[in-house]
């Protein structure tokens, strides 16, 4: 029922595009933390195929920072590569792709300096992964709903890191490349099996993959 409801929403977005108004959709799985990036990516890719089939032409592939620097950066690099691979294979080569990373979605330290450390590490991961845009956090996440001022401070901390890195040429990092290869291999194994179960239909494949235990997430 959920997939059918989203197909209706995606078809509406496709209808708007056909009339000259292009809307972007963000596909984002891990509201919980510590979800393996390959699991998240497999679900996001299947959702992107479902959306593209209904005429959606602009998709953002969303991930959550997991605080392993090499894996976060590798996932950000792997997302558009794999997304493009599957969309093109299904004939959706006119779909625009971008990436978005939400900074750490889990519990934040109450110490403000430590909280800034989490935020700045996220900005570094986003930079190394070439993220298109990033959802920033504040140093007051541990206390409830942040004030406007606290949100601004989180944003300016991230922007400061990116500004400092902007003119630096970092050599390719071997660990990030190795992690990317692992993530892409894991993701392809899940997605390919899901599409096989669905006989090439991403929506049917998603349902059958969950029923068969090929896809399982701790909190969807």
N, C-alpha and C positions, 0 to 999 in steps of 0.2 A: 504493500500500500504506500509506503514511504517513497519507493522508487517511482511509482506511478504518479504520485503527487509532484515529485521533482521533475519528472518528464514533462508534466503540464507547465510548470514554471519555466523550464528550459525552452519549451516550444513557444511560449509567450515572448521570451527573450529573442528567439529566432525570428519571430514575426515582426518584432520591433526592428531588428537588424535589416530585414527585407524592406522595411519602410524608411531606412536611412538613420535609425537611431541604434547605435551599437552599445550594448550593456556588457559589463564585465562581471564574471562570477568568480568567487574565490572558493576553491575546494580545500578544505582544511579538516584533517581528521583528529589529531590527538588533543582533545580538550584536557585529557589526563596527561600526566608526565611519564617519561621513561617508556614510551611506546617505541619499539624498534623502528628505525627510519624506513626499513624495507617494508614493514607491515603498513605503515602510514602511506608510503609511496604507492604501494599496490592498490590500496583503496582509492587514493586520489586519482590515479591513472584510470581506473575503471569508471569513476565518476565523471572524469573528463570525457571519456568515450561516450558515455550516456548523454552528456550535455551536448557534445558536438553533433551527435546523431539527430538532435532536435533543432540544430541551427545556431547554437551558441558559437560566437566567433572570437571571443576574448576571454581567456581563462588565466587566473592566477593560481599557481600551485603553492599551497601553504604548508609550512612545517612549523613545529615548535622547537625552540632551543632546548637541547637536552644537557648542555654544559660539558660535553666532551668536544673540545675545540675541533679536532681533526674530523670527527664524525659529522658534526654540524656543518662544517664547511664542505665536506664531501657530499653530504646530502643535498645541499643547495646547488652544487654543481651537477649532481646526478639527476635531480628533478627535471630540469628542462631538457636534458639529453634524452632521458627515457620517455618523457611526455611527448617530445617531438617524434621519437621513434615509433611509438604506437599510434599517435594521431595520423602521421604520414602513412603508416601501413594500412590504415583504414580509409585513406583518401581524404583526410581532413587537414590537408597541408595549408589551407588558408586560415586556420585558427591561430591567433596570436597568443603567445605564452609569456608569462612573467612569473617571478617568484616572490613570495612574501614570507618573512619569518617573524613569528611572535617571540619576543624575548621571554625568558623563563616563566612558565605558567604555574610553577609549583610554589611552595612556601618560600618567602623571602626572609633573609636575616633582619632582625629588628635594628641592628646596628647600622646607622646610615652609611658609614664608610664602606662596610662590607656589601651593603645593597648596591652602592655605586660600582663596586667591583664586579658584581653579577651583570649589571647593565653594560659596563664597558667591555666585558668579555663577549657579550652578545654582539656588540657592535663590531668587534674584531672578527667573530665568526661570520657575520654578514659580509664584511669586507672580503675576507678570504674566499667566501663562497660566491661572491659576485651577485648578491641578492638584489632584486629590483627595488623593493621597498621593505620597510621594517616597522613593526608595531612596538613602540618603546614602552618601558615601564618606569615607575617612579621609585625613589628611595624610601617611600612610605608604604609600600605594598603590604608590609607585615601588619599594619595598623588598621586596615580597612580601606574605605574609598579615599584615594589620594586627593589632596587639594590641587587646584589649578597650578599653584606655584610649584608644588612637588612634581607634578607631571612635566612642567616646563624644565625643571632641573634634570629630570631623567632624559628628556629629549636633547637638551644641550650637551649633556655628558656624552651621549651617543654620537652626536654631530661633531663634537670635539675630537673624538677618536677617529672618525672617518676623515675629518679635515686634516689631521696630523698624518694619516696614512696616504692621503690622496696623491702626493707627489713622490711616494716611495715605490721603488720597483723591487718587489720581493721575488726571489727565485722560487721556482716550483718546489713545493714541499712534498717529499716522497710519501710521508705518512698519509697525507690527504688523498693523494692519488691511489694509494693502496686501499684506503677505506672506501673510496668511491667505487673501485672495482668490486669490492665485496658487496656493497649495498646494491649495485646494479645487478650483480649475479643473483642475489637473494630475491630482489624485486621481480626480475624476469621469471624466476621459477614460480612465484606466486601468481603473477598476472597470466603467464602462458597457460598454466594449469586451469585457472579460472575461465579463461577464454575457451579452452578445450572442453571443459564441462558445459559451457554455455553454447557450444557449437558455433563460436564466432560472435555470439550476442553478448555484449558486455553486461547488460542488465540481468539477463538470465544467468550469465556466468557468475555474477556477484552473489546472487541468491543461492545457487548451487554450491559455490565455493564455501559459503558460510555454513550451509547445511552439512557439507562434507568435512568441515574442519580445516580446509585449506586456508581460509582467512579466519582469524580470531583476534579480537582486540579486547583489552581489559575494560575499556569504557568508551563506547562509541557515541 
